[in-house]
């Protein structure tokens, strides 16, 4: 499956629609207030089904990464950095880290977007030099 073949269903449709406008949404449980990503039918913390969407700040911290030198999909440029980003709101995204030759754990990052052919976008992250957590 290529990036432009990523399926959309009734649970993920609001999330994908928001990406067209450059907005990163998280689900929030109205029972326990847990934030989660990716979108699901039920809360991963308490099992409730009453979830709403809210916009994320788009900031986070790299908590793990790997540099990929052999692409899983032919035609993908290598090397690239695959990172786990813990958002300021708590959920973790598995995403690409762009704009750095020296990724590291605890690196503050900010949201950017990679366009898809159908108008949707994929969230990617890049170093955030203006973050209060950036070391001097």
C-alpha positions as CSV (number, residue, x, y, z in Angstrom):
1,X,0.0,0.0,0.0
2,X,1.3,3.4,-0.9
3,X,0.6,6.6,1.0
4,X,-2.1,7.7,-1.5
5,X,-3.9,4.4,-0.9
6,X,-4.4,4.9,2.8
7,X,-8.0,3.9,3.5
8,X,-10.6,6.2,5.1
9,X,-13.5,4.9,7.2
10,X,-16.3,6.5,9.3
11,X,-14.0,6.7,12.4
12,X,-11.0,8.2,10.6
13,X,-12.8,10.5,8.1
14,X,-12.9,13.5,10.4
15,X,-9.2,13.2,11.1
16,X,-8.3,12.9,7.4
17,X,-10.6,15.8,6.5
18,X,-8.8,18.0,9.1
19,X,-5.5,17.2,7.5
20,X,-6.6,18.9,4.3
21,X,-6.8,22.1,6.3
22,X,-3.4,21.5,8.1
23,X,-5.1,20.6,11.4
24,X,-3.9,17.7,13.5
25,X,-6.8,16.2,15.5
26,X,-6.7,14.0,18.5
27,X,-9.6,12.1,20.0
28,X,-10.6,13.0,23.6
29,X,-12.8,10.7,25.8
30,X,-15.6,12.6,27.4
31,X,-15.7,10.1,30.3
32,X,-12.1,9.9,31.4
33,X,-10.5,12.9,29.4
34,X,-7.8,10.7,27.9
35,X,-6.4,11.9,24.6
36,X,-5.6,9.2,21.9
37,X,-4.3,8.7,18.4
38,X,-5.0,7.1,16.0
39,X,-8.8,7.5,16.0
40,X,-10.6,4.5,17.3
41,X,-14.2,3.5,18.1
42,X,-13.5,3.2,21.9
43,X,-11.3,4.9,24.4
44,X,-8.1,3.0,25.0
45,X,-8.1,4.0,28.7
46,X,-11.6,3.3,29.9
47,X,-13.4,1.6,27.0
48,X,-16.1,4.4,26.6
49,X,-17.5,5.1,23.2
50,X,-18.1,8.8,23.6
51,X,-15.2,10.4,21.9
52,X,-14.7,13.9,20.4
53,X,-12.0,15.4,18.3
54,X,-9.9,18.4,19.4
55,X,-7.0,20.2,17.7
56,X,-3.5,19.4,18.9
57,X,-0.9,22.1,19.5
58,X,1.5,20.4,17.0
59,X,4.4,20.3,19.4
60,X,6.1,17.3,20.9
61,X,9.3,15.5,21.8
62,X,11.1,12.7,20.0
63,X,11.2,9.7,22.4
64,X,12.7,7.2,19.9
65,X,13.9,7.1,16.3
66,X,15.7,5.0,13.7
67,X,17.3,6.0,10.5
68,X,16.0,3.9,7.6
69,X,18.5,3.1,4.9
70,X,16.4,0.5,3.0
71,X,12.9,1.6,2.1
72,X,10.0,-0.7,2.5
73,X,8.3,0.8,-0.6
74,X,10.2,1.1,-3.9
75,X,10.8,4.6,-5.0
76,X,11.0,6.0,-1.4
77,X,14.0,8.3,-0.9
78,X,16.5,7.0,1.7
79,X,17.8,7.6,4.2
80,X,14.9,8.9,6.2
81,X,14.2,9.2,10.0
82,X,11.3,7.3,11.4
83,X,10.5,8.7,14.9
84,X,8.1,8.2,17.8
85,X,6.9,11.7,18.8
86,X,5.1,12.2,22.1
87,X,2.8,15.1,21.6
88,X,2.4,17.8,24.2
89,X,-1.1,16.3,24.8
90,X,0.2,12.9,25.5
91,X,-0.5,10.6,22.5
92,X,2.4,9.1,20.5
93,X,2.7,9.4,16.7
94,X,4.9,7.2,14.6
95,X,6.0,9.7,11.9
96,X,8.8,11.0,9.8
97,X,11.3,13.4,11.3
98,X,12.5,15.9,8.6
99,X,14.9,18.8,8.5
100,X,17.7,17.3,10.6
101,X,20.9,15.4,10.0
102,X,21.4,14.7,13.7
103,X,18.2,13.4,15.3
104,X,18.3,12.7,19.0
105,X,15.9,11.6,21.7
106,X,14.3,14.4,23.8
107,X,14.5,16.6,20.7
108,X,11.7,19.2,20.6
109,X,9.7,19.0,17.4
110,X,7.0,20.9,15.6
111,X,4.3,19.7,13.2
112,X,4.7,20.0,9.4
113,X,2.8,18.3,6.6
114,X,3.6,16.0,3.6
115,X,0.9,16.4,0.9
116,X,-0.8,13.3,-0.6
117,X,-2.0,13.3,-4.3
118,X,-5.7,13.4,-3.2
119,X,-5.4,16.6,-1.1
120,X,-5.0,14.9,2.3
121,X,-1.7,15.4,4.2
122,X,0.4,13.2,6.4
123,X,1.8,14.7,9.6
124,X,5.6,14.9,9.8
125,X,7.7,16.7,12.3
126,X,10.9,18.8,12.2
127,X,13.1,20.2,15.0
128,X,11.6,23.2,16.8
129,X,14.5,25.6,17.6
130,X,12.0,28.0,19.3
131,X,10.9,25.4,21.9
132,X,11.5,26.3,25.5
133,X,13.0,22.7,25.8
134,X,15.7,23.3,23.2
135,X,19.1,23.1,24.7
136,X,21.6,25.9,24.0
